[in-house]
Amino acid sequence: MQATVTQLTDRLVASYTQAGGINHLDGKNLPSKRAIGVITMGLLRLLFPGFFDEKLVHSSEIKKETASLITEVLSNLEAEVAKSLEYNPPPELQIPKKDLRPVAHTYAVEFLTSLPDIRDLLQTDTEAAYNGDPAALSREEIIVAYPFIEAIAVQRLAHNLYLKKIPLIPRIMTEWAHARTGMDLHPGAEIGTHFFVDHCTGTVVGETTQIGDHVKMYQGVGLVAESLSKGRRLCGLKRHPTIEDHVTIYAGATIMGGDTVVGEGSTIGANVFLTSSVPPHSLVIQEQANVKVMSKKDRQPKPVDFVV
């Protein structure tokens, strides 16, 4: 016998009581993930005019188009920031709930004021990607096709909001980009100029990571905490590594720990597992591993061994 809609409803509602930790009922209104996605796409259109639009934007219309888009983004962002402040206002904000919208408006305007500076940073990232990838046909291809540019643009936007202590929204933005690009950049990470991650997929950069200027990484690199066994007691502490200027990190390398510093000009080889600091201008490679080539028919090794 199939269950009726009423029976299905009763069973699910009962589970809301039994597993209450994953409900959000009768509480404060949280920012909308869907709305944040729309806002983030609008911000990308403002940062890269003509690249995230479905129609050509003419220079003669750019001022009108930009004003219209800013108005739309400002209104939407203001509403979501107000929800965030209501959910968890920064300690210095001692304001009644009814006054949140004007404060949210001020935050949103201050954030939008920073867009030209963020564009300056993204110009350096685009140059680093173009100059660092011989497969790139043009700067236009870098912006319109490379997932890295989208990921770093959203991280730089979210980092600005993170510094303003806006709850929830920065992480929603970077996870939106993570889902689209495969690159997990925490909004708290400090990232310098001329940053580039080739191929992008599987890259993880933790909250307290500090990355200098002219750093290049490849896919699958993890800049992560050494241990999370202390759980919430680690909150606010430096848990992730520091990467100084002009460092290159090859695919699959994992660098761990808040005390770990990779000195400027260093190169970290593929698949290296690093938990201690290295001085400037170091070359760090994995110990040799033997790779055997065997016959699929008799499973006997051929006389040649490759060493990698």
C-alpha positions as CSV (number, residue, x, y, z in Angstrom):
1,M,0.0,0.0,0.0
2,Q,1.4,3.4,-1.0
3,A,1.7,6.1,1.6
4,T,-0.6,9.1,1.1
5,V,0.7,12.7,1.0
6,T,-0.6,13.2,4.5
7,Q,1.3,10.2,5.8
8,L,4.5,11.3,4.1
9,T,4.1,14.8,5.5
10,D,3.5,13.5,9.0
11,R,6.6,11.3,8.9
12,L,8.8,14.1,7.6
13,V,7.5,16.7,10.1
14,A,8.1,14.2,12.9
15,S,11.7,13.9,11.8
16,Y,12.0,17.6,12.2
17,T,11.5,17.2,15.9
18,Q,13.7,14.2,16.2
19,A,16.6,15.6,14.2
20,G,16.2,19.3,15.1
21,G,19.8,20.3,14.6
22,I,19.5,20.6,10.9
23,N,16.3,22.7,10.9
24,H,16.0,26.4,10.7
25,L,12.4,27.1,11.7
26,D,11.0,30.2,13.6
27,G,14.5,31.7,13.6
28,K,16.1,34.7,11.9
29,N,15.9,34.9,8.2
30,L,19.1,33.7,6.6
31,P,20.7,35.0,3.4
32,S,19.4,33.2,0.3
33,K,21.9,31.0,-1.5
34,R,20.0,31.6,-4.7
35,A,20.1,35.3,-4.2
36,I,23.8,35.3,-3.4
37,G,24.4,33.4,-6.6
38,V,22.5,36.1,-8.6
39,I,24.4,38.9,-6.8
40,T,27.8,37.2,-7.5
41,M,27.0,36.9,-11.2
42,G,26.1,40.5,-11.3
43,L,29.4,41.4,-9.6
44,L,31.3,39.4,-12.2
45,R,29.5,41.4,-14.9
46,L,30.6,44.6,-13.2
47,L,34.2,43.4,-12.9
48,F,34.5,42.1,-16.4
49,P,32.1,44.1,-18.6
50,G,31.2,42.2,-21.8
51,F,32.6,38.9,-20.7
52,F,29.7,37.6,-18.5
53,D,26.9,39.1,-20.7
54,E,24.9,37.4,-23.3
55,K,24.9,40.4,-25.6
56,L,27.6,42.8,-26.7
57,V,28.0,45.8,-24.5
58,H,28.9,48.9,-26.5
59,S,31.2,51.6,-25.0
60,S,28.6,54.2,-25.8
61,E,26.2,52.4,-23.5
62,I,28.6,51.3,-20.7
63,K,27.7,54.1,-18.3
64,K,24.0,53.5,-18.5
65,E,24.4,49.7,-18.4
66,T,26.8,49.9,-15.4
67,A,24.5,52.3,-13.5
68,S,21.5,50.0,-14.0
69,L,23.5,46.9,-12.9
70,I,25.0,48.7,-9.8
71,T,21.4,49.7,-8.8
72,E,20.2,46.1,-9.1
73,V,23.2,44.6,-7.3
74,L,23.1,47.2,-4.5
75,S,19.4,46.6,-3.8
76,N,19.8,42.8,-3.7
77,L,23.1,42.9,-1.7
78,E,21.7,45.3,0.8
79,A,18.8,43.0,1.5
80,E,21.1,40.0,2.0
81,V,23.5,41.9,4.2
82,A,20.7,43.0,6.4
83,K,19.7,39.3,6.9
84,S,23.3,38.5,7.7
85,L,23.6,41.3,10.3
86,E,20.4,40.2,11.9
87,Y,21.6,36.6,12.1
88,N,25.0,37.5,13.7
89,P,25.8,41.2,14.0
90,P,29.5,42.1,14.5
91,P,30.2,42.9,18.2
92,E,30.8,46.6,17.4
93,L,27.3,47.0,16.0
94,Q,25.0,47.8,18.8
95,I,21.9,48.6,16.8
96,P,18.2,47.6,17.0
97,K,16.8,45.3,14.5
98,K,14.6,47.9,12.9
99,D,17.7,50.0,11.9
100,L,19.6,47.2,10.1
101,R,18.6,48.2,6.5
102,P,20.4,51.6,6.6
103,V,23.5,49.9,8.1
104,A,23.3,47.2,5.4
105,H,23.1,49.9,2.8
106,T,26.3,51.6,4.1
107,Y,28.1,48.2,4.1
108,A,26.9,47.4,0.5
109,V,28.0,50.9,-0.8
110,E,31.4,50.6,0.8
111,F,31.8,47.2,-0.7
112,L,30.9,48.4,-4.2
113,T,33.3,51.3,-3.8
114,S,36.1,48.7,-3.7
115,L,35.4,47.2,-7.1
116,P,37.9,49.3,-9.0
117,D,40.7,48.2,-6.6
118,I,39.6,44.6,-7.1
119,R,39.7,45.0,-10.8
120,D,43.3,46.2,-10.5
121,L,44.2,43.0,-8.7
122,L,42.3,40.8,-11.3
123,Q,44.3,42.6,-14.0
124,T,47.5,41.2,-12.5
125,D,45.9,37.7,-12.2
126,T,44.9,37.8,-15.8
127,E,48.4,38.8,-16.8
128,A,49.9,36.0,-14.7
129,A,47.6,33.4,-16.3
130,Y,48.3,34.6,-19.8
131,N,52.1,34.9,-19.3
132,G,52.3,31.6,-17.4
133,D,50.3,29.4,-19.8
134,P,51.6,28.8,-23.3
135,A,48.3,27.1,-24.2
136,A,46.4,30.5,-23.7
137,L,45.4,32.0,-27.0
138,S,44.5,35.4,-25.7
139,R,43.6,37.3,-22.5
140,E,40.0,37.1,-23.7
141,E,40.2,33.3,-23.6
142,I,41.7,33.5,-20.0
143,I,38.7,35.5,-18.8
144,V,35.9,33.9,-20.7
145,A,37.0,30.2,-20.5
146,Y,39.4,29.7,-17.6
147,P,37.7,28.7,-14.3
148,F,40.6,30.1,-12.3
149,I,39.7,33.7,-13.2
150,E,36.1,33.2,-12.0
151,A,37.3,31.5,-8.8
152,I,39.9,34.2,-7.8
153,A,37.5,37.0,-8.8
154,V,34.8,35.7,-6.4
155,Q,37.4,35.1,-3.7
156,R,38.7,38.6,-3.9
157,L,35.1,39.9,-3.7
158,A,34.3,37.7,-0.8
159,H,37.5,38.5,1.0
160,N,36.5,42.2,1.1
161,L,33.2,41.2,2.8
162,Y,35.0,38.9,5.1
163,L,37.2,41.7,6.3
164,K,34.1,43.7,7.0
165,K,32.9,40.8,9.2
166,I,29.8,40.2,7.2
167,P,28.5,36.8,8.3
168,L,27.6,33.9,5.9
169,I,27.7,35.8,2.6
170,P,31.4,35.5,1.9
171,R,31.4,31.7,2.4
172,I,28.3,31.3,0.3
173,M,30.0,33.2,-2.5
174,T,33.2,31.2,-2.5
175,E,31.3,27.9,-2.3
176,W,29.2,29.1,-5.2
177,A,32.4,29.5,-7.1
178,H,33.8,26.2,-5.8
179,A,30.8,24.3,-7.2
180,R,31.3,26.0,-10.6
181,T,35.1,25.8,-10.9
182,G,36.3,22.9,-8.6
183,M,38.6,25.4,-6.8
184,D,38.0,25.9,-3.0
185,L,39.4,29.3,-2.0
186,H,38.3,30.4,1.5
187,P,37.3,34.0,1.7
188,G,39.6,34.6,4.6
189,A,42.8,33.7,2.7
190,E,45.1,36.6,2.0
191,I,46.2,36.4,-1.7
192,G,48.7,38.8,-3.3
193,T,49.0,40.1,-6.8
194,H,49.8,38.1,-10.0
195,F,48.2,34.8,-8.7
196,F,47.6,31.9,-11.0
197,V,46.4,28.3,-10.6
198,D,46.8,26.3,-13.8
199,H,44.0,23.8,-14.4
200,C,42.4,24.8,-11.1
201,T,40.6,21.5,-10.3
202,G,41.0,20.2,-6.7
203,T,42.9,23.2,-5.3
204,V,42.2,24.0,-1.7
205,V,43.3,27.1,0.1
206,G,42.4,27.4,3.8
207,E,41.1,30.4,5.8
208,T,44.3,31.6,7.4
209,T,46.6,31.0,4.4
210,Q,48.8,33.9,3.3
211,I,50.0,33.9,-0.3
212,G,52.5,36.5,-1.5
213,D,52.9,38.1,-5.0
214,H,53.6,36.2,-8.2
215,V,52.7,32.7,-6.8
216,K,51.8,30.0,-9.3
217,M,50.2,26.7,-8.4
218,Y,48.9,23.7,-10.3
219,Q,45.8,21.5,-9.9
220,G,45.3,19.5,-6.7
221,V,47.4,21.7,-4.4
222,G,46.3,21.8,-0.8
223,L,47.2,24.6,1.6
224,V,45.6,23.2,4.7
225,A,45.7,22.9,8.4
226,E,48.0,20.3,9.9
227,S,45.5,19.0,12.5
228,L,41.9,19.8,13.3
229,S,41.7,17.5,16.3
230,K,41.2,20.5,18.7
231,G,38.1,21.4,16.8
232,R,36.5,24.8,17.7
233,R,39.5,25.7,19.9
234,L,41.5,26.4,16.7
235,C,39.0,29.1,15.6
236,G,40.8,32.4,14.9
237,L,44.3,30.8,15.1
238,K,46.8,30.7,12.2
239,R,46.3,27.1,11.0
240,H,47.3,27.3,7.3
241,P,50.7,27.9,5.7
242,T,52.4,31.1,4.4
243,I,53.6,31.1,0.8
244,E,56.0,33.9,0.1
245,D,56.6,35.8,-3.2
246,H,57.6,34.1,-6.5
247,V,56.8,30.5,-5.3
248,T,55.7,27.7,-7.7
249,I,53.8,24.7,-6.3
250,Y,53.3,21.7,-8.7
251,A,50.3,19.4,-8.9
252,G,49.2,17.4,-5.9
253,A,51.5,19.0,-3.4
254,T,50.1,19.4,0.2
255,I,51.5,22.0,2.5
256,M,50.2,22.0,6.0
257,G,50.3,24.0,9.2
258,G,50.1,27.6,10.4
259,D,53.9,27.7,11.3
260,T,54.9,26.4,7.8
261,V,56.5,29.1,5.6
262,V,57.6,28.5,2.1
263,G,60.4,31.0,1.5
264,E,60.4,33.3,-1.5
265,G,61.5,32.0,-4.9
266,S,61.1,28.4,-3.9
267,T,59.7,25.5,-6.0
268,I,57.6,22.7,-4.4
269,G,57.6,19.6,-6.6
270,A,54.6,17.5,-7.5
271,N,53.0,15.3,-4.7
272,V,55.3,16.7,-2.0
273,F,53.8,16.4,1.5
274,L,55.3,19.4,3.5
275,T,54.8,20.1,7.2
276,S,57.8,22.3,7.9
277,S,59.2,25.5,6.7
278,V,61.7,25.8,3.8
279,P,64.2,28.7,3.3
280,P,64.0,31.0,0.3
281,H,65.0,29.7,-3.1
282,S,64.6,26.0,-2.1
283,L,63.7,23.2,-4.4
284,V,61.6,20.6,-2.6
285,I,61.0,17.3,-4.3
286,Q,59.6,13.9,-3.3
287,E,61.9,11.0,-2.6
288,Q,62.5,8.6,-5.5
289,A,59.8,6.0,-6.2
290,N,60.2,3.1,-8.5
291,V,57.6,2.5,-11.2
292,K,57.6,-1.0,-12.8
293,V,56.4,-1.7,-16.3
294,M,54.9,-5.2,-16.5
295,S,53.4,-7.4,-19.2
296,K,49.7,-7.6,-18.9
297,K,49.8,-11.1,-20.2
298,D,52.1,-12.8,-17.8
299,R,52.4,-10.1,-15.1
300,Q,56.1,-10.3,-15.3
301,P,58.2,-7.1,-15.1
302,K,60.1,-6.0,-18.1
303,P,63.8,-5.5,-17.5
304,V,63.4,-1.7,-17.5
305,D,62.5,0.3,-14.3
306,F,61.6,3.9,-14.5
307,V,62.5,6.2,-11.6
308,V,60.4,9.2,-10.9
